[in-house]
Amino acid sequence: MAHRELNLRERRAIEDMLNAKIAVREIAAEIDRHVSTVYREIKRNHYDDKELPELNEYYGMVAQRAASQRRARRRKLVRLAGLRKAVIKQLKEGWSPEQIAGRLQFEGQSVRVSHETIYAYVYGPDGRSKQLARHLPSRRKNRRSRYARRPRGQVFPPDRSIHQRPEHVKTRETFGEWEGDLMIFEGAQGKMNVASLVERKTRFAVLFRNNDRSSTHFINKLMGVMEPLPQTARRSITFDRGFEFREWRKLKPGIGTEAWFCDPQAPWQKGSVENLNKRARRYLPRDAPVAALTNRDMKSICERLNGTPRKCLGWRTPTEVFREELMKLR
């Protein structure tokens, strides 16, 4: 259901019923609003006067004026053409709303805007008409509820950064260190995608169809695919910071696999899987009918990729080198 703000008539009704000592739940039912909406309205727009506390009360007109002022602040990017153009320019250059707002503050600009205001504009009618959401790092069509979001520092903590990853992973000395990613397709394919994994030392590729971009679904499917391998053949996986990977904590207790994460907007730090994606696109273009791909189709594509000689492997194939490494584990 579309968001619908309270109007003056409803706010006056709330005021009258509060004065009549009617319970908030009954007020909500009377004006056909959720009880949380009414509680939040009363708390947010309650009039408080420290000098004349006897006047402290909820007033419909005062609440309407306060709400209008907040809306005007949120619409700063509609009112100020210069600020709007600057923000849109930086969005198109790949800056996040937080980076844009932080830079304005750092430069001491007289006209500033918060990152929440930028998000509100991007996901509002004007931003949607300009398709600004596609320039955001997350590229979501709709923004998640504020209370459902967690700072990425909590989702991907510093001790899981690629800079904390052991040196032997970087140098490809050890077997069992993987990189993972998702291959995304045209919107007509819905939420379906293809997960791509590559073992760093052998360049052995694994592709599997994934019917949902939710992290829980993806991680569960990933563990099912990786579990048949010996534990030492699945020591770690390096991902980017996409929210498809936010359930990474399940990997260690589930299959004994560590997770590492690239810096934000730094796909080159997992170059092996990026290279795999590029080669796999020959068989899986963006308009490919993902829903029609069978497990046999995915296996056939993997066999082609893994059966191709690689210069970095001394012209051996990934399959040959991968089997050699598995034999060493026995």
Residue pairs with C-beta under 8 A, 6 or more apart in sequence:
5 67
5 71
6 14
6 33
6 37
6 41
6 67
7 64
8 60
8 61
8 64
10 31
10 33
11 41
11 45
11 60
11 61
11 63
11 64
12 60
12 61
13 27
13 30
13 31
13 60
14 27
14 31
14 38
14 41
14 42
14 58
14 60
14 63
15 58
15 59
15 60
15 63
17 26
17 27
17 30
18 27
18 42
18 57
18 58
22 30
24 35
24 38
24 39
24 42
25 35
27 38
28 34
28 35
28 37
28 38
31 38
41 63
42 58
44 66
45 58
45 62
45 63
45 66
45 67
46 56
46 57
46 58
47 55
47 56
47 57
47 58
47 59
47 62
47 63
48 56
49 55
49 56
72 79
73 117
74 117
74 120
74 121
76 83
76 113
76 117
77 83
77 84
77 87
77 113
77 117
77 118
77 121
77 126
78 84
78 121
78 126
80 111
82 111
83 111
83 113
84 121
87 100
87 113
87 118
87 121
88 130
88 132
90 99
90 100
90 103
91 97
91 100
91 118
91 122
91 132
91 135
91 136
92 135
94 135
94 137
94 265
95 103
96 115
96 136
96 137
97 115
97 116
97 118
97 119
97 122
97 136
98 115
100 113
100 115
100 118
101 112
101 113
101 114
101 115
101 117
101 118
102 115
104 111
104 112
104 113
105 112
119 143
121 127
121 132
122 132
122 133
122 136
123 133
123 142
123 143
127 133
133 139
133 140
133 141
137 264
137 265
138 242
138 243
152 241
152 264
155 241
155 243
155 246
156 241
156 246
156 248
156 261
158 164
160 248
160 259
160 260
160 261
161 260
161 261
161 263
162 238
162 260
162 261
162 262
162 263
162 269
163 263
164 260
165 236
165 238
165 260
168 174
169 177
169 200
169 236
169 238
169 260
172 200
172 201
173 201
174 201
174 235
175 199
175 201
175 202
175 232
175 233
175 325
175 328
175 329
176 199
176 232
176 233
176 234
176 235
176 236
177 199
177 200
177 201
177 235
177 236
177 238
178 197
178 198
178 199
178 200
178 234
178 236
178 237
178 238
179 197
179 198
179 200
179 237
179 238
179 239
179 270
179 272
179 273
180 195
180 196
180 197
180 222
180 237
180 238
180 239
180 245
180 270
180 273
181 195
181 196
181 239
181 240
181 270
181 273
181 274
181 277
182 193
182 194
182 195
182 196
182 210
182 213
182 218
182 242
182 244
183 193
183 194
183 195
183 196
183 277
183 280
183 281
183 284
184 193
184 286
185 192
185 193
185 194
185 284
185 286
185 287
185 288
185 290
186 286
186 287
188 287
189 288
189 289
189 290
189 291
190 291
191 211
191 212
191 213
192 209
192 210
192 211
192 212
192 290
192 291
193 209
193 210
193 213
193 290
194 207
194 208
194 209
194 210
194 280
194 284
194 290
194 293
194 298
195 207
195 208
195 209
195 210
195 218
195 221
195 222
195 225
196 205
196 206
196 207
196 273
196 276
196 277
196 280
197 205
197 206
197 207
197 222
197 225
197 226
197 237
197 273
198 204
198 205
198 206
198 272
198 273
198 275
198 276
199 233
199 318
199 322
200 272
201 321
201 325
202 313
202 318
202 321
202 322
202 325
203 272
203 276
203 310
203 312
203 313
203 318
203 321
204 306
204 318
204 319
204 321
204 322
205 276
205 280
205 302
205 305
205 306
205 318
206 225
206 302
207 280
207 284
207 298
207 301
207 302
207 305
208 221
208 225
208 298
209 290
209 293
209 295
209 298
210 217
210 218
210 221
211 217
212 218
213 244
214 244
215 243
215 244
215 245
215 246
215 247
216 247
218 244
218 245
218 247
219 245
219 247
219 248
219 250
219 251
219 254
220 250
222 237
222 251
223 250
223 251
223 254
223 255
226 234
226 255
226 257
227 255
230 326
230 329
231 255
231 256
232 329
233 325
233 326
233 329
234 255
234 256
234 257
235 257
235 258
236 257
236 258
236 259
236 260
237 251
237 257
237 258
237 259
237 260
238 259
238 260
238 261
238 262
238 269
238 270
239 245
239 248
239 259
239 260
239 261
239 262
239 270
240 261
240 262
240 266
240 267
240 270
241 261
241 262
241 264
245 259
245 261
248 259
248 261
249 259
251 257
251 258
251 259
252 258
252 259
262 269
262 270
263 269
267 274
268 274
276 305
279 305
280 301
280 305
283 301
283 304
284 290
284 301
303 319
305 318
306 317
306 318
306 319
306 322
307 317
307 318
307 319
308 317
308 318
309 315
309 316
309 317
310 316
310 317
310 318
313 320
313 321
